[in-house]
Amino acid sequence: MSTIKIKAHTYSHAIQGVKVKPLADDGKEVSIFYDGLLSKAGAEQVYLHCGYGDTNDWDKVNDLPMKQVNNGWEKTLRIDTGSNLNFCFRDGSANWDNNSGDNWAYRISVNHSQH
């Protein structure tokens, strides 16, 4: 799994149709944009399937409906549990996009270095 550093208020580059944008400097409010397989297949609704903690043992798992936007789907959420968000996507017909089994992960790490 590769790690990409993302500046607040800026979308990451897309990975399999997924971009992430921290909306606050602490990284705890995030917008997730999706234009992957389910979107391209014409899904009528896409859900963000997400949980917290270790990538292999998700806690507090939820399915959150995403909002359809001009070029895909978007969901904004606040991370109130830890600093590790794991996620994938599903549609209303039980079709999944889980990044070929790897899912996606967003990790908050704050750089405390002094200048």
Steps between C-alpha positions, in 0.01 A plus 500: 500500500643837403474814709418838351524822700206733442484870583187629672234637263654323197386176336752220469564362155248232406568135583256272314249788483537603866625836628521621860505861621562597864270794580674606820863543597472221759388258225196379696238635258536347156322494166516177303431516126416187301483448124600136482349180361153537657467858382605408148248211502219750563422431866188682618645532852851446636578438867826562679566182702742607771647411836782597731815334630719228356461428128415137578266558795261791444311652793180710493415396142241711318344527155456870426306619194710720274373810318500490122700788352561595136788259443458233769400457865614682812475456877630726775555355845669576829743245643423485871656160570878473479693600191447206261203493262457195275247505219358353182177551304180316417187574302136418579520170308772335714782581255828597668812693407767409754811590297561136402480391864739765633231757592613859558638657817535854629746552785537819697857581589590847618846638437611666823836623369600855588632743239 
